[in-house]
Amino acid sequence: NFMHIREAFAAAQQVFAGGSQSMLQMGIASYGLSEQQELLVNFFAGFIACSVSVTLTYPVDTIKTRLQAKDFKPTDKGICDLYKGLLPSLATICPSASLFV
């Protein structure tokens, strides 16, 4: 039905145009969670988002750092070598980034 599509489009426009609630808030509200549970959901969502972004961009940052180093020597150790030091980076960046969600 055309009216249903029009109503859905109007609702989506309101959300994306800075409506009264964000999509995340509307999604959480539909589950009937308490305020503490909402905080945990937001914390873990931020933690996961940060983990994914750091993991995807870490090899590029490693290559950039190695190219900037004066004593850079290319090696053939493979892709695992590009992720060396990822866990300490995740441990320091992700907890603080997840607080800002």
C-alpha positions as CSV (number, residue, x, y, z in Angstrom):
1,N,0.0,0.0,0.0
2,F,1.3,3.4,-0.9
3,M,0.2,5.0,2.4
4,H,2.3,2.6,4.4
5,I,5.4,3.3,2.3
6,R,4.8,7.0,2.7
7,E,4.4,6.8,6.5
8,A,7.6,4.7,6.7
9,F,9.5,7.1,4.6
10,A,8.3,10.0,6.7
11,A,9.4,8.2,9.9
12,A,12.8,7.4,8.4
13,Q,13.2,11.1,7.3
14,Q,12.5,12.3,10.9
15,V,15.0,9.8,12.4
16,F,17.8,10.6,9.9
17,A,17.1,14.4,10.0
18,G,17.8,14.5,13.7
19,G,14.4,13.6,15.0
20,S,13.6,13.3,18.7
21,Q,15.1,9.8,19.0
22,S,18.0,8.2,17.3
23,M,17.6,4.8,15.6
24,L,19.7,3.1,18.4
25,Q,17.5,4.6,21.1
26,M,14.3,3.5,19.3
27,G,15.7,0.0,18.9
28,I,16.7,-0.3,22.6
29,A,13.4,1.2,23.7
30,S,11.5,-1.6,21.8
31,Y,13.2,-4.2,24.1
32,G,12.0,-2.6,27.3
33,L,15.5,-2.5,28.9
34,S,16.3,-0.8,32.2
35,E,18.6,2.2,32.2
36,Q,21.5,0.1,33.4
37,Q,20.9,-2.5,30.7
38,E,20.8,0.3,28.1
39,L,24.2,1.6,29.4
40,L,25.7,-1.9,29.1
41,V,24.3,-2.3,25.6
42,N,25.7,1.0,24.5
43,F,29.1,0.2,26.2
44,F,29.4,-3.1,24.4
45,A,28.2,-1.7,21.1
46,G,30.9,0.9,21.3
47,F,33.5,-1.6,22.3
48,I,32.7,-3.9,19.4
49,A,32.6,-1.0,16.9
50,C,36.0,0.2,18.1
51,S,37.4,-3.3,18.0
52,V,36.3,-3.8,14.4
53,S,37.6,-0.4,13.3
54,V,41.0,-0.8,15.0
55,T,41.4,-4.3,13.6
56,L,40.6,-3.3,10.1
57,T,42.9,-0.2,10.1
58,Y,45.8,-1.6,12.1
59,P,47.7,-3.1,9.1
60,V,47.6,0.2,7.3
61,D,48.9,2.0,10.3
62,T,51.7,-0.6,10.8
63,I,52.8,-0.2,7.1
64,K,52.7,3.6,7.5
65,T,54.8,3.5,10.7
66,R,57.3,1.1,9.1
67,L,57.7,3.2,6.0
68,Q,58.4,6.3,8.2
69,A,61.1,4.5,10.2
70,K,64.6,5.3,9.1
71,D,65.8,1.7,9.5
72,F,63.0,0.1,7.6
73,K,63.8,-3.3,6.0
74,P,61.1,-5.1,4.0
75,T,60.4,-8.6,5.2
76,D,58.3,-11.5,3.9
77,K,56.8,-12.6,7.2
78,G,53.2,-12.4,5.9
79,I,50.0,-10.7,7.1
80,C,50.3,-11.9,10.7
81,D,53.3,-9.6,11.1
82,L,51.2,-6.6,10.3
83,Y,49.0,-7.4,13.3
84,K,51.9,-7.6,15.8
85,G,50.9,-5.4,18.8
86,L,47.2,-5.4,18.0
87,L,46.0,-6.7,21.4
88,P,47.7,-4.0,23.5
89,S,46.2,-1.4,21.2
90,L,42.8,-2.9,21.6
91,A,43.2,-3.1,25.3
92,T,44.1,0.6,25.6
93,I,41.8,2.2,22.9
94,C,38.6,0.3,23.0
95,P,37.5,0.7,26.7
96,S,37.9,4.5,26.6
97,A,36.2,4.7,23.1
98,S,33.3,2.7,24.2
99,L,32.5,5.2,27.0
100,F,31.7,7.9,24.4
101,V,28.9,6.0,22.6
